[in-house]
Amino acid sequence: MLDMDFQVWSEFFKQNWLVIVGALVVLFLVVNFVKTVIKWVLVLAIVASVIIYSGISLKDIGNAVTTVTDQAVSISKSEALKMMKNEAKDAKLTQNSDGSYTITTPNLEVTGETGSDKVQVTFRGVSLGEWSMNDTLQAFITEAKRNSP
């Protein structure tokens, strides 16, 4: 969550740096040259304008970052499924003492429990989360069992 917030803010500053610099210059001028209550009214108006403007932009940027993240995960899942088919011959299954198993290939790691419909998939060191069992996963597990002593 914090990483996405940083991405959103970073993208916002990249796209709106000129507006932010302009607002800071105007604030500097107002604070230095206006010496009355009007100064603080102008400061509050400028800050409110930037906050309102950024709120709309941050929401849009946040949605864009979420969409790109979802697309990247989807692409990674399809690549992982292709990799399962290609690397099934190299898959090695390790049975753990707690009843779970781990299947490893050069690019994949699949962890699950015997009899469970769910497995954890890691592709090139990046967790792709928990997946439900499907035909490709089942074939991958079967091949890994054949390859293991």
N, C-alpha and C positions, 0 to 999 in steps of 0.2 A: 504494500500500500504506500509506504513512504517513497519507494522507488518510483511509482507512478506519479506521485505528487511532485517529485523532483523533475520528472520528465515533462509534466504539464507546465510547471513554472518555467523551466528552462526553455521550452518551446514558446511560451508566451513572451518571455523576455527577448528571444531571438526575433520574433515577428513584430514586436511592438516597442523595440528599444528607442526608436525615434520619439514616440509619443511620451514615453517615460522620461527621457532626457529633457524634452520640451517642458513637461510638467515640473520637473525639478528646477529648471532654469527660471520658470515663472514663479515658483514658490520662493526661490532664492531672492529674486527681485522684489517680490511682495514683502517678504520678511525684512529685507534691508531698507526699503524706501518708504513703506507705508507704516506709520507709527500709531495707528489708532485701532479701535475695535474692528474697523472695516478690514484691517489686515487679517485678523483671525477669521472673519467671515469669508474672505477670499481664499485663505488657506484651506478652510473646511470645504468650500465649494470645489476647489481644484482636487483635493484628496478624494472627495466623494465622486467626482467625475471619473477619476482614474479607477477607483474601486468598482464603480458601476460598469465602466467600459471593460475592465479586466474580468469581471464576473461573467459577462456574456461570452467573452473570448475564451476564458478558462473552461467554461462548460463545453464549448464547441471543441476546443483542443483536447479536453479530457475524453470526449466521445471519439474523436479521431484516434487518440492513443489507444483506447480500448478496442476499437475496430481493428487497428493494425496488430495489436497483441493477439486478438482472437484469430486473425488470419494467419499469423505466424505460428500459433499453436496448431491450427488446422493443417497447415503445410507440414509442420514437423510430424504430426501424427501420420499423415499419408506417407511421408518419407520413412518413418519408423516401420510402418507396415511393409513397405517395399524392402527395407533393409532386413526385416524378419525373413522374408522369402529368400533373399539373396544370401544371407548369412546363416541360415538354418543348419547347413552342413557343418559349420564351425561352432555351433552352440554347445555349451557344456552345462549340464545341470548339476548343481550341488544341493544335496538334501541336508537341511539343517536339523539340529537336535530338537528344536521346538516344533517340528512338523512342517515348517515352511521350506520353501525351495528358492534357489536363485539360479537363473539361467544367464550366462554371460556370453557375449560375442565381442569382437573388437569395437563395435559401436553401440551395442545395446546391453541393457541389464533389465531382466524381468524378475520380479519378486512376487511370490504368492504363497498361499497355503493350500495344501492338498485338499481337494474337494470344494474349494471356494470358487465362486464365479467371478471374483475380482482379483486383479493383479496390478502391481505398481510397475510402470514402465519408465525407464530412464534411457534417453537417446543422446548419445555423445555427451554424457555428463549432465544433461538437463532433464529434470523430472517432467514427464508429460502427464503425471497424475495417475489416478486409478482408472483402469479400463475394465469393462465387462468382457467376459470371455466371448470370442468369436471364432470363426473357422480358421482364420490365419493364425491367431494366437494358439489355438488348439493344435494345429499342425506344427507350429514352432516348438511347442512343449513336447510333442510326440517325437519330433526329430532330435531334440536335445536329450531326451531319455535314451534314444537309440545310440547317440554319440557318447554317452557317459558310461563308465564302467559299472 
